[in-house]
Amino acid sequence: MKGKRFKEEQIIRILQEVDGGKAVAEVCREYGVSEQSVYRWRSLYGGMDLAELRRLKQLEEENRRLRAVVAAQAVDIQILKEVNSKKW
């Protein structure tokens, strides 16, 4: 799979140029991307600034860690139920 060429911070700066009044075609030529990429980025990151992007990444990381904790607890609960269901 091909790696990402631009980081999220760079994408937001490119979108800010477009929102600032530059033509989409001109920005695409300048950065070597297709217009479709700019429109896709706009749907993903439209209206965000760098602080919001950092907060989003932080929340996504926290969500990932919490999901792992919940999954581990679910396994522990299942094991305890299995042990308690047996007659000793």
Buried (B, 14 or more C-beta within 10 A) or exposed (E): EEEEEBEBEEBBEBBEBBEEEEEEEEBBEEBEBEEEBBEEBBEEBEEBEEEEBEEEEEEEEEEEEEEEEEEEEEEEEEEEEEEEEEEE
